Amino acid sequence: MTAIPGAALAVLAAAYDDYRLITPPEQQTPAGAADYAAQYLLSSGYTIRPDLEPVRDAA
């Protein structure tokens, strides 16, 4: 599994904080927060792409 760069984590944290501040609590959803985070990542120059091979936990 690839580690998430610290700068990307900072963008995600900022996105989540803004989402909580801007979106009324009764309208907040996990999907809404994820969408907001994705928009922040894209506007910060990150590329969002699916993994070519799924990562599976060793059992």
All heavy atoms as TSV, in Angstrom:
chain	resi	resn	atom	element	x	y	z
A	1	MET	N	N	0.851	-1.171	0.000
A	1	MET	CA	C	0.000	0.000	0.000
A	1	MET	C	C	0.900	1.238	0.000
A	1	MET	O	O	1.906	1.279	0.692
A	1	MET	CB	C	-0.914	-0.009	1.224
A	1	MET	CG	C	-1.833	1.183	1.253
A	1	MET	SD	S	-2.568	1.412	2.892
A	1	MET	CE	C	-4.162	0.765	2.675
A	2	THR	N	N	0.531	2.231	-0.765
A	2	THR	CA	C	1.299	3.467	-0.843
A	2	THR	C	C	0.865	4.414	0.270
A	2	THR	O	O	-0.318	4.604	0.498
A	2	THR	CB	C	1.064	4.149	-2.212
A	2	THR	OG1	O	1.405	3.216	-3.235
A	2	THR	CG2	C	1.892	5.387	-2.356
A	3	ALA	N	N	1.841	5.003	0.935
A	3	ALA	CA	C	1.547	5.971	2.002
A	3	ALA	C	C	1.014	7.261	1.393
A	3	ALA	O	O	1.400	7.654	0.298
A	3	ALA	CB	C	2.800	6.246	2.805
A	4	ILE	N	N	0.119	7.905	2.101
A	4	ILE	CA	C	-0.430	9.187	1.649
A	4	ILE	C	C	0.551	10.278	2.057
A	4	ILE	O	O	0.928	10.363	3.226
A	4	ILE	CB	C	-1.818	9.439	2.268
A	4	ILE	CG1	C	-2.794	8.350	1.831
A	4	ILE	CG2	C	-2.333	10.814	1.878
A	4	ILE	CD1	C	-4.133	8.414	2.520
A	5	PRO	N	N	0.984	11.116	1.094
A	5	PRO	CA	C	1.927	12.190	1.431
A	5	PRO	C	C	1.343	13.138	2.482
A	5	PRO	O	O	0.137	13.395	2.510
A	5	PRO	CB	C	2.137	12.925	0.103
A	5	PRO	CG	C	1.663	11.992	-0.952
A	5	PRO	CD	C	0.632	11.107	-0.311
A	6	GLY	N	N	2.211	13.665	3.329
A	6	GLY	CA	C	1.782	14.589	4.372
A	6	GLY	C	C	1.033	15.791	3.828
A	6	GLY	O	O	0.064	16.259	4.438
A	7	ALA	N	N	1.469	16.305	2.670
A	7	ALA	CA	C	0.789	17.465	2.074
A	7	ALA	C	C	-0.648	17.108	1.691
A	7	ALA	O	O	-1.568	17.917	1.853
A	7	ALA	CB	C	1.561	17.965	0.855
A	8	ALA	N	N	-0.866	15.893	1.194
A	8	ALA	CA	C	-2.224	15.467	0.834
A	8	ALA	C	C	-3.083	15.334	2.087
A	8	ALA	O	O	-4.269	15.685	2.078
A	8	ALA	CB	C	-2.191	14.152	0.061
A	9	LEU	N	N	-2.498	14.834	3.167
A	9	LEU	CA	C	-3.244	14.729	4.426
A	9	LEU	C	C	-3.648	16.111	4.932
A	9	LEU	O	O	-4.758	16.285	5.455
A	9	LEU	CB	C	-2.420	13.993	5.483
A	9	LEU	CG	C	-2.199	12.506	5.231
A	9	LEU	CD1	C	-1.243	11.929	6.273
A	9	LEU	CD2	C	-3.514	11.758	5.222
A	10	ALA	N	N	-2.771	17.089	4.758
A	10	ALA	CA	C	-3.098	18.460	5.163
A	10	ALA	C	C	-4.254	19.008	4.338
A	10	ALA	O	O	-5.153	19.681	4.869
A	10	ALA	CB	C	-1.874	19.360	5.026
A	11	VAL	N	N	-4.278	18.710	3.048
A	11	VAL	CA	C	-5.380	19.152	2.179
A	11	VAL	C	C	-6.676	18.487	2.621
A	11	VAL	O	O	-7.732	19.130	2.705
A	11	VAL	CB	C	-5.080	18.842	0.690
A	11	VAL	CG1	C	-6.305	19.079	-0.182
A	11	VAL	CG2	C	-3.908	19.685	0.195
A	12	LEU	N	N	-6.613	17.190	2.928
A	12	LEU	CA	C	-7.811	16.472	3.379
A	12	LEU	C	C	-8.340	17.047	4.697
A	12	LEU	O	O	-9.550	17.220	4.867
A	12	LEU	CB	C	-7.512	14.983	3.542
A	12	LEU	CG	C	-7.275	14.213	2.248
A	12	LEU	CD1	C	-6.725	12.825	2.547
A	12	LEU	CD2	C	-8.543	14.139	1.429
A	13	ALA	N	N	-7.441	17.348	5.618
A	13	ALA	CA	C	-7.849	17.914	6.905
A	13	ALA	C	C	-8.506	19.278	6.707
A	13	ALA	O	O	-9.537	19.578	7.324
A	13	ALA	CB	C	-6.650	18.031	7.837
A	14	ALA	N	N	-7.933	20.100	5.833
A	14	ALA	CA	C	-8.516	21.415	5.556
A	14	ALA	C	C	-9.887	21.275	4.909
A	14	ALA	O	O	-10.831	22.006	5.248
A	14	ALA	CB	C	-7.587	22.224	4.653
A	15	ALA	N	N	-10.008	20.330	3.994
A	15	ALA	CA	C	-11.300	20.112	3.325
A	15	ALA	C	C	-12.360	19.709	4.339
A	15	ALA	O	O	-13.486	20.224	4.322
A	15	ALA	CB	C	-11.161	19.038	2.249
A	16	TYR	N	N	-12.008	18.778	5.229
A	16	TYR	CA	C	-12.973	18.320	6.219
A	16	TYR	C	C	-13.365	19.443	7.170
A	16	TYR	O	O	-14.543	19.615	7.483
A	16	TYR	CB	C	-12.422	17.123	7.000
A	16	TYR	CG	C	-13.404	16.594	8.004
A	16	TYR	CD1	C	-14.607	16.018	7.585
A	16	TYR	CD2	C	-13.170	16.692	9.365
A	16	TYR	CE1	C	-15.533	15.556	8.502
A	16	TYR	CE2	C	-14.090	16.225	10.281
A	16	TYR	CZ	C	-15.263	15.660	9.852
A	16	TYR	OH	O	-16.176	15.212	10.756
A	17	ASP	N	N	-12.396	20.238	7.604
A	17	ASP	CA	C	-12.704	21.371	8.491
A	17	ASP	C	C	-13.643	22.360	7.807
A	17	ASP	O	O	-14.622	22.813	8.408
A	17	ASP	CB	C	-11.429	22.093	8.926
A	17	ASP	CG	C	-10.665	21.344	9.995
A	17	ASP	OD1	O	-11.246	20.435	10.621
A	17	ASP	OD2	O	-9.479	21.675	10.206
A	18	ASP	N	N	-13.342	22.696	6.551
A	18	ASP	CA	C	-14.207	23.627	5.816
A	18	ASP	C	C	-15.606	23.043	5.627
A	18	ASP	O	O	-16.605	23.744	5.755
A	18	ASP	CB	C	-13.597	23.988	4.463
A	18	ASP	CG	C	-12.451	24.978	4.588
A	18	ASP	OD1	O	-12.193	25.463	5.711
A	18	ASP	OD2	O	-11.809	25.262	3.556
A	19	TYR	N	N	-15.669	21.762	5.290
A	19	TYR	CA	C	-16.965	21.102	5.099
A	19	TYR	C	C	-17.811	21.211	6.368
A	19	TYR	O	O	-18.994	21.550	6.321
A	19	TYR	CB	C	-16.750	19.632	4.711
A	19	TYR	CG	C	-18.034	18.859	4.533
A	19	TYR	CD1	C	-18.798	19.005	3.387
A	19	TYR	CD2	C	-18.481	17.973	5.505
A	19	TYR	CE1	C	-19.978	18.292	3.215
A	19	TYR	CE2	C	-19.650	17.259	5.346
A	19	TYR	CZ	C	-20.393	17.420	4.196
A	19	TYR	OH	O	-21.570	16.723	4.032
A	20	ARG	N	N	-17.192	20.927	7.524
A	20	ARG	CA	C	-17.925	21.007	8.800
A	20	ARG	C	C	-18.389	22.422	9.107
A	20	ARG	O	O	-19.447	22.613	9.695
A	20	ARG	CB	C	-17.053	20.498	9.956
A	20	ARG	CG	C	-16.876	19.013	9.994
A	20	ARG	CD	C	-16.126	18.533	11.232
A	20	ARG	NE	N	-14.918	19.306	11.498
A	20	ARG	CZ	C	-14.753	20.103	12.560
A	20	ARG	NH1	N	-15.680	20.215	13.456
A	20	ARG	NH2	N	-13.628	20.775	12.723
A	21	LEU	N	N	-17.576	23.417	8.734
A	21	LEU	CA	C	-17.924	24.807	9.020
A	21	LEU	C	C	-18.978	25.360	8.061
A	21	LEU	O	O	-19.816	26.170	8.457
A	21	LEU	CB	C	-16.668	25.684	8.954
A	21	LEU	CG	C	-15.645	25.443	10.062
A	21	LEU	CD1	C	-14.366	26.218	9.768
A	21	LEU	CD2	C	-16.214	25.838	11.415
A	22	ILE	N	N	-18.933	24.940	6.812
A	22	ILE	CA	C	-19.809	25.505	5.775
A	22	ILE	C	C	-21.151	24.771	5.671
A	22	ILE	O	O	-22.180	25.387	5.395
A	22	ILE	CB	C	-19.083	25.489	4.418
A	22	ILE	CG1	C	-17.897	26.461	4.452
A	22	ILE	CG2	C	-20.016	25.828	3.266
A	22	ILE	CD1	C	-16.965	26.367	3.275
A	23	THR	N	N	-21.138	23.465	5.895
A	23	THR	CA	C	-22.344	22.649	5.705
A	23	THR	C	C	-23.092	22.519	7.029
A	23	THR	O	O	-22.507	22.118	8.039
A	23	THR	CB	C	-21.954	21.252	5.190
A	23	THR	OG1	O	-21.133	21.408	4.030
A	23	THR	CG2	C	-23.186	20.431	4.837
A	24	PRO	N	N	-24.381	22.859	7.041
A	24	PRO	CA	C	-25.164	22.698	8.281
A	24	PRO	C	C	-25.103	21.242	8.779
A	24	PRO	O	O	-25.115	20.306	7.970
A	24	PRO	CB	C	-26.584	23.066	7.864
A	24	PRO	CG	C	-26.427	23.895	6.628
A	24	PRO	CD	C	-25.202	23.382	5.941
A	25	PRO	N	N	-24.990	21.051	10.088
A	25	PRO	CA	C	-24.849	19.695	10.635
A	25	PRO	C	C	-25.899	18.700	10.142
A	25	PRO	O	O	-25.580	17.543	9.874
A	25	PRO	CB	C	-24.977	19.903	12.149
A	25	PRO	CG	C	-24.540	21.306	12.365
A	25	PRO	CD	C	-24.986	22.067	11.140
A	26	GLU	N	N	-27.132	19.146	9.998
A	26	GLU	CA	C	-28.185	18.215	9.563
A	26	GLU	C	C	-28.050	17.812	8.097
A	26	GLU	O	O	-28.712	16.883	7.642
A	26	GLU	CB	C	-29.576	18.806	9.838
A	26	GLU	CG	C	-29.920	20.048	9.044
A	26	GLU	CD	C	-29.401	21.348	9.670
A	26	GLU	OE1	O	-28.727	21.312	10.715
A	26	GLU	OE2	O	-29.690	22.400	9.091
A	27	GLN	N	N	-27.188	18.495	7.344
A	27	GLN	CA	C	-26.980	18.171	5.928
A	27	GLN	C	C	-25.647	17.454	5.688
A	27	GLN	O	O	-25.357	17.044	4.578
A	27	GLN	CB	C	-27.036	19.445	5.080
A	27	GLN	CG	C	-28.391	20.096	5.058
A	27	GLN	CD	C	-28.393	21.395	4.252
A	27	GLN	OE1	O	-27.410	21.746	3.605
A	27	GLN	NE2	N	-29.501	22.107	4.298
A	28	GLN	N	N	-24.841	17.284	6.724
A	28	GLN	CA	C	-23.541	16.639	6.561
A	28	GLN	C	C	-23.704	15.137	6.416
A	28	GLN	O	O	-24.466	14.505	7.142
A	28	GLN	CB	C	-22.642	16.950	7.771
A	28	GLN	CG	C	-22.254	18.398	7.855
A	28	GLN	CD	C	-21.400	18.699	9.076
A	28	GLN	OE1	O	-20.882	17.796	9.738
A	28	GLN	NE2	N	-21.260	19.980	9.383
A	29	THR	N	N	-22.984	14.583	5.453
A	29	THR	CA	C	-22.987	13.139	5.224
A	29	THR	C	C	-21.554	12.692	4.933
A	29	THR	O	O	-20.730	13.494	4.496
A	29	THR	CB	C	-23.872	12.750	4.021
A	29	THR	OG1	O	-23.305	13.328	2.829
A	29	THR	CG2	C	-25.311	13.223	4.188
A	30	PRO	N	N	-21.255	11.425	5.149
A	30	PRO	CA	C	-19.929	10.929	4.777
A	30	PRO	C	C	-19.639	11.117	3.284
A	30	PRO	O	O	-18.536	11.495	2.899
A	30	PRO	CB	C	-19.969	9.446	5.152
A	30	PRO	CG	C	-20.981	9.381	6.256
A	30	PRO	CD	C	-22.024	10.406	5.877
A	31	ALA	N	N	-20.638	10.871	2.447
A	31	ALA	CA	C	-20.446	11.044	1.004
A	31	ALA	C	C	-20.186	12.509	0.659
A	31	ALA	O	O	-19.355	12.815	-0.205
A	31	ALA	CB	C	-21.670	10.531	0.242
A	32	GLY	N	N	-20.870	13.411	1.335
A	32	GLY	CA	C	-20.657	14.837	1.101
A	32	GLY	C	C	-19.254	15.260	1.494
A	32	GLY	O	O	-18.591	16.020	0.783
A	33	ALA	N	N	-18.778	14.750	2.622
A	33	ALA	CA	C	-17.418	15.065	3.076
A	33	ALA	C	C	-16.385	14.505	2.098
A	33	ALA	O	O	-15.405	15.173	1.778
A	33	ALA	CB	C	-17.188	14.510	4.479
A	34	ALA	N	N	-16.618	13.299	1.602
A	34	ALA	CA	C	-15.692	12.693	0.639
A	34	ALA	C	C	-15.659	13.483	-0.659
A	34	ALA	O	O	-14.588	13.712	-1.233
A	34	ALA	CB	C	-16.096	11.246	0.370
A	35	ASP	N	N	-16.811	13.918	-1.132
A	35	ASP	CA	C	-16.881	14.714	-2.352
A	35	ASP	C	C	-16.135	16.033	-2.168
A	35	ASP	O	O	-15.382	16.466	-3.043
A	35	ASP	CB	C	-18.336	14.965	-2.751
A	35	ASP	CG	C	-18.444	15.702	-4.063
A	35	ASP	OD1	O	-17.948	15.182	-5.078
A	35	ASP	OD2	O	-19.022	16.812	-4.077
A	36	TYR	N	N	-16.340	16.658	-1.038
A	36	TYR	CA	C	-15.670	17.919	-0.732
A	36	TYR	C	C	-14.152	17.717	-0.705
A	36	TYR	O	O	-13.396	18.510	-1.263
A	36	TYR	CB	C	-16.169	18.432	0.623
A	36	TYR	CG	C	-16.178	19.926	0.759
A	36	TYR	CD1	C	-17.177	20.692	0.158
A	36	TYR	CD2	C	-15.191	20.574	1.484
A	36	TYR	CE1	C	-17.186	22.070	0.299
A	36	TYR	CE2	C	-15.198	21.955	1.619
A	36	TYR	CZ	C	-16.198	22.700	1.024
A	36	TYR	OH	O	-16.199	24.063	1.158
A	37	ALA	N	N	-13.705	16.639	-0.078
A	37	ALA	CA	C	-12.275	16.333	-0.012
A	37	ALA	C	C	-11.709	16.092	-1.408
A	37	ALA	O	O	-10.611	16.563	-1.736
A	37	ALA	CB	C	-12.036	15.125	0.886
A	38	ALA	N	N	-12.443	15.368	-2.233
A	38	ALA	CA	C	-11.986	15.113	-3.604
A	38	ALA	C	C	-11.836	16.417	-4.376
A	38	ALA	O	O	-10.846	16.608	-5.103
A	38	ALA	CB	C	-12.961	14.176	-4.316
A	39	GLN	N	N	-12.791	17.323	-4.219
A	39	GLN	CA	C	-12.696	18.623	-4.894
A	39	GLN	C	C	-11.461	19.381	-4.426
A	39	GLN	O	O	-10.766	20.008	-5.235
A	39	GLN	CB	C	-13.951	19.442	-4.624
A	39	GLN	CG	C	-15.197	18.904	-5.301
A	39	GLN	CD	C	-16.422	19.713	-4.923
A	39	GLN	OE1	O	-16.367	20.924	-4.829
A	39	GLN	NE2	N	-17.522	19.028	-4.685
A	40	TYR	N	N	-11.177	19.348	-3.139
A	40	TYR	CA	C	-9.988	20.026	-2.601
A	40	TYR	C	C	-8.712	19.415	-3.174
A	40	TYR	O	O	-7.792	20.127	-3.547
A	40	TYR	CB	C	-9.966	19.916	-1.074
A	40	TYR	CG	C	-10.453	21.140	-0.350
A	40	TYR	CD1	C	-11.749	21.606	-0.535
A	40	TYR	CD2	C	-9.632	21.825	0.528
A	40	TYR	CE1	C	-12.207	22.718	0.137
A	40	TYR	CE2	C	-10.075	22.943	1.211
A	40	TYR	CZ	C	-11.366	23.385	1.018
A	40	TYR	OH	O	-11.806	24.487	1.683
A	41	LEU	N	N	-8.658	18.095	-3.216
A	41	LEU	CA	C	-7.470	17.438	-3.756
A	41	LEU	C	C	-7.253	17.813	-5.217
A	41	LEU	O	O	-6.137	18.145	-5.628
A	41	LEU	CB	C	-7.579	15.920	-3.605
A	41	LEU	CG	C	-7.398	15.377	-2.198
A	41	LEU	CD1	C	-7.783	13.910	-2.141
A	41	LEU	CD2	C	-5.968	15.577	-1.712
A	42	LEU	N	N	-8.306	17.770	-6.013
A	42	LEU	CA	C	-8.196	18.116	-7.430
A	42	LEU	C	C	-7.758	19.557	-7.619
A	42	LEU	O	O	-6.887	19.850	-8.445
A	42	LEU	CB	C	-9.520	17.853	-8.154
A	42	LEU	CG	C	-9.901	16.382	-8.309
A	42	LEU	CD1	C	-11.315	16.251	-8.850
A	42	LEU	CD2	C	-8.899	15.671	-9.203
A	43	SER	N	N	-8.336	20.470	-6.845
A	43	SER	CA	C	-7.977	21.878	-6.997
A	43	SER	C	C	-6.569	22.166	-6.481
A	43	SER	O	O	-5.983	23.200	-6.818
A	43	SER	CB	C	-8.999	22.779	-6.295
A	43	SER	OG	O	-8.918	22.640	-4.898
A	44	SER	N	N	-6.009	21.238	-5.702
A	44	SER	CA	C	-4.654	21.398	-5.199
A	44	SER	C	C	-3.617	20.736	-6.110
A	44	SER	O	O	-2.442	20.703	-5.801
A	44	SER	CB	C	-4.540	20.800	-3.787
A	44	SER	OG	O	-5.348	21.538	-2.896
A	45	GLY	N	N	-4.086	20.168	-7.220
A	45	GLY	CA	C	-3.169	19.580	-8.196
A	45	GLY	C	C	-2.982	18.079	-8.088
A	45	GLY	O	O	-2.193	17.502	-8.836
A	46	TYR	N	N	-3.705	17.427	-7.178
A	46	TYR	CA	C	-3.595	15.981	-7.076
A	46	TYR	C	C	-4.471	15.316	-8.130
A	46	TYR	O	O	-5.468	15.867	-8.563
A	46	TYR	CB	C	-4.018	15.496	-5.681
A	46	TYR	CG	C	-3.002	15.828	-4.622
A	46	TYR	CD1	C	-3.088	17.005	-3.885
A	46	TYR	CD2	C	-1.931	14.977	-4.370
A	46	TYR	CE1	C	-2.132	17.328	-2.930
A	46	TYR	CE2	C	-0.983	15.293	-3.410
A	46	TYR	CZ	C	-1.089	16.466	-2.703
A	46	TYR	OH	O	-0.159	16.796	-1.765
A	47	THR	N	N	-4.072	14.116	-8.532
A	47	THR	CA	C	-4.847	13.314	-9.466
A	47	THR	C	C	-5.501	12.187	-8.684
A	47	THR	O	O	-4.845	11.523	-7.877
A	47	THR	CB	C	-3.941	12.718	-10.555
A	47	THR	OG1	O	-3.309	13.789	-11.241
A	47	THR	CG2	C	-4.737	11.892	-11.546
A	48	ILE	N	N	-6.770	11.986	-8.913
A	48	ILE	CA	C	-7.485	10.911	-8.242
A	48	ILE	C	C	-7.698	9.812	-9.268
A	48	ILE	O	O	-8.275	10.041	-10.326
A	48	ILE	CB	C	-8.831	11.402	-7.677
A	48	ILE	CG1	C	-8.582	12.511	-6.656
A	48	ILE	CG2	C	-9.622	10.249	-7.064
A	48	ILE	CD1	C	-9.832	13.185	-6.160
A	49	ARG	N	N	-7.179	8.636	-8.960
A	49	ARG	CA	C	-7.322	7.505	-9.871
A	49	ARG	C	C	-7.529	6.236	-9.065
A	49	ARG	O	O	-6.988	6.103	-7.967
A	49	ARG	CB	C	-6.106	7.370	-10.773
A	49	ARG	CG	C	-4.837	7.084	-10.023
A	49	ARG	CD	C	-3.655	6.842	-10.959
A	49	ARG	NE	N	-2.428	6.691	-10.221
A	49	ARG	CZ	C	-2.074	5.613	-9.545
A	49	ARG	NH1	N	-2.865	4.573	-9.488
A	49	ARG	NH2	N	-0.929	5.557	-8.890
A	50	PRO	N	N	-8.274	5.311	-9.604
A	50	PRO	CA	C	-8.459	4.045	-8.882
A	50	PRO	C	C	-7.179	3.206	-8.956
A	50	PRO	O	O	-6.392	3.325	-9.893
A	50	PRO	CB	C	-9.605	3.366	-9.631
A	50	PRO	CG	C	-9.547	3.956	-10.997
A	50	PRO	CD	C	-9.017	5.368	-10.836
A	51	ASP	N	N	-6.964	2.379	-7.955
A	51	ASP	CA	C	-5.851	1.429	-8.013
A	51	ASP	C	C	-6.120	0.437	-9.128
A	51	ASP	O	O	-7.270	0.059	-9.379
A	51	ASP	CB	C	-5.724	0.662	-6.697
A	51	ASP	CG	C	-5.107	1.502	-5.598
A	51	ASP	OD1	O	-4.382	2.472	-5.927
A	51	ASP	OD2	O	-5.336	1.183	-4.428
A	52	LEU	N	N	-5.062	0.020	-9.779
A	52	LEU	CA	C	-5.219	-0.982	-10.818
A	52	LEU	C	C	-5.463	-2.359	-10.217
A	52	LEU	O	O	-6.158	-3.175	-10.776
A	52	LEU	CB	C	-3.995	-1.000	-11.727
A	52	LEU	CG	C	-3.747	0.300	-12.479
A	52	LEU	CD1	C	-2.452	0.198	-13.282
A	52	LEU	CD2	C	-4.917	0.627	-13.390
A	53	GLU	N	N	-4.876	-2.609	-9.056
A	53	GLU	CA	C	-5.071	-3.873	-8.356
A	53	GLU	C	C	-5.544	-3.559	-6.951
A	53	GLU	O	O	-4.910	-2.781	-6.241
A	53	GLU	CB	C	-3.779	-4.661	-8.305
A	53	GLU	CG	C	-3.294	-5.101	-9.668
A	53	GLU	CD	C	-2.002	-5.884	-9.568
A	53	GLU	OE1	O	-1.749	-6.515	-8.506
A	53	GLU	OE2	O	-1.247	-5.868	-10.539
A	54	PRO	N	N	-6.652	-4.142	-6.509
A	54	PRO	CA	C	-7.124	-3.876	-5.153
A	54	PRO	C	C	-6.124	-4.385	-4.121
A	54	PRO	O	O	-5.459	-5.386	-4.325
A	54	PRO	CB	C	-8.440	-4.634	-5.056
A	54	PRO	CG	C	-8.528	-5.517	-6.243
A	54	PRO	CD	C	-7.496	-5.067	-7.233
A	55	VAL	N	N	-6.032	-3.652	-3.024
A	55	VAL	CA	C	-5.172	-4.068	-1.916
A	55	VAL	C	C	-6.015	-4.946	-1.012
A	55	VAL	O	O	-7.086	-4.562	-0.576
A	55	VAL	CB	C	-4.653	-2.823	-1.155
A	55	VAL	CG1	C	-3.842	-3.260	0.062
A	55	VAL	CG2	C	-3.845	-1.954	-2.082
A	56	ARG	N	N	-5.491	-6.120	-0.711
A	56	ARG	CA	C	-6.223	-7.059	0.150
A	56	ARG	C	C	-5.422	-7.301	1.409
A	56	ARG	O	O	-4.201	-7.446	1.365
A	56	ARG	CB	C	-6.472	-8.364	-0.580
A	56	ARG	CG	C	-7.330	-8.140	-1.823
A	56	ARG	CD	C	-8.062	-9.394	-2.195
A	56	ARG	NE	N	-9.108	-9.054	-3.133
A	56	ARG	CZ	C	-9.035	-9.254	-4.435
A	56	ARG	NH1	N	-7.975	-9.813	-4.952
A	56	ARG	NH2	N	-10.021	-8.919	-5.223
A	57	ASP	N	N	-6.122	-7.371	2.522
A	57	ASP	CA	C	-5.464	-7.691	3.787
A	57	ASP	C	C	-5.063	-9.164	3.787
A	57	ASP	O	O	-5.816	-10.015	3.324
A	57	ASP	CB	C	-6.402	-7.432	4.971
A	57	ASP	CG	C	-6.679	-5.957	5.173
A	57	ASP	OD1	O	-5.812	-5.130	4.794
A	57	ASP	OD2	O	-7.752	-5.626	5.693
A	58	ALA	N	N	-3.901	-9.423	4.317
A	58	ALA	CA	C	-3.472	-10.818	4.451
A	58	ALA	C	C	-4.237	-11.430	5.619
A	58	ALA	O	O	-4.285	-10.893	6.699
A	58	ALA	CB	C	-1.977	-10.884	4.699
A	59	ALA	N	N	-4.834	-12.541	5.368
A	59	ALA	CA	C	-5.643	-13.182	6.417
A	59	ALA	C	C	-4.910	-14.310	7.080
A	59	ALA	O	O	-4.019	-14.889	6.643
A	59	ALA	CB	C	-6.955	-13.696	5.848
